[in-house]
Amino acid sequence: MTTHTKDLITYSSALAMLASGIVLAFLSFFLNDHDIADGVLVYIAQALVYSGSIFGVALYIKSKLVEFRSEMRQMMDSKDSKDPKDPKDLTP
């Protein structure tokens, strides 16, 4: 399974949970004389927590990965520039 497929599955499941919470809230509100049941509120809260955690964790991991890559490039560039290629550079 590729990274693109995994991202597509996680984002689509988060959006589906978010959409189902919103639809359930509207249905419960308009079909029950403008009253939302406790169980529906719990479901909406869980859908929001799930969606938020999926989007938040994915963004956090991607930002840390980009930060790690840039640090590694800087380390590799500084190591390459300090590498003595000329025998004259070996003397202190």
HELIX and SHEET records of a PDB file:
HELIX    1   1 THR A    3  LEU A   31  1                                  29    
HELIX    2   2 ASP A   38  LYS A   82  1                                  45    
HELIX    3   3 PRO A   87  LEU A   90  5                                   4    
END                                                                             
